[in-house]
Amino acid sequence: MNQGRIWTVVKPTVGLPLLLGSVAVIVILVHFAVLTHTTWVAKFMNGKTAMIEASVASV
């Protein structure tokens, strides 16, 4: 592991929760952005696939 010396600067008990917490925040932000900036994802999540298929077929 070429980044193994980072743990001599940052304790794993501090660094790992910060790393995993930042990844979780980024994931939540990306999912929120997809849900708010698209029209079909919310419909798909609610089970309205027939309307989505019809709108895709008409294009």
N, C-alpha and C positions, 0 to 999 in steps of 0.2 A: 504494500500500500504506500504510494508515494506521498500521501498527505498525512501520514501517521504522526508527524511531529507537531501537528496543530494542537494535539491534546497536552503538549507541554506548556502551551500558552493559555489555552482555555480548558477548564475542567470539563470532563464528559457529563457531569451532573448538571452543568449549566449549558454547555454547547448543544447537546443532543435535544433537550426540550426546546431550545430556541430554534434549532434547525427544523425539527418536526412541526413546531407551532407555526413557523413561517410558511412551510409547505402547505399546511392545512389552511392558513389564511389565503394564500394564493389560489388554492383550489376552490375555496368558497367564493372568492371574488370572480374567478373565471366562470363558474357556474351561474352566479348572479347576473353577470354581463350577458351570457348566452340567453338566459331566460328573459331578460328585459329588452334585449335588442333583436330578438327574432319573434316571428308570429306563430311559427309552427311548433316550437318546442313545448310550450305550455299546453297546447291542444293535444300533442302527442302524449304528454305525461298524464293527461286526463282521459286518455283512451279514445280520442276522437280521430282515429286513423282513416276512417272512410272519407271524411271531408278533406284530409290532406292528400289522399290518393286521387280524389276527384280534381283537386286544384292543380296537382302536378300533371295529371293527364290532359288537362285543358290547355296547358302551356305548350 
